[in-house]
């Protein structure tokens, strides 16, 4: 059985910004970041907190997401 989320990851260009939902004990977790590698068993996503390796067997959903918004300009006290 082919899982569409894994097909997406296998076909996505490296560097694509993605969100990947994986099954963990007690529920699910998401990894949001840039796809750095993908093979037959794992994919690697570079997140703000570091690079994570995700087992494709645990992936339940994945999709491309738009670039992050531009940082807001800082407000100075008194404005």
Rosetta blueprint (number, residue, H / E / L):
1 X L
2 X L
3 X L
4 X H
5 X H
6 X H
7 X H
8 X H
9 X H
10 X H
11 X H
12 X L
13 X L
14 X L
15 X L
16 X L
17 X E
18 X E
19 X E
20 X E
21 X E
22 X E
23 X E
24 X E
25 X L
26 X L
27 X E
28 X E
29 X E
30 X E
31 X E
32 X E
33 X E
34 X E
35 X E
36 X E
37 X E
38 X E
39 X L
40 X L
41 X L
42 X E
43 X E
44 X E
45 X E
46 X E
47 X E
48 X L
49 X L
50 X E
51 X E
52 X E
53 X E
54 X E
55 X E
56 X H
57 X H
58 X H
59 X E
60 X E
61 X E
62 X E
63 X E
64 X E
65 X L
66 X L
67 X L
68 X L
69 X L
70 X L
71 X L
72 X L
73 X L
74 X L
75 X L
76 X L
77 X L
78 X L
79 X L
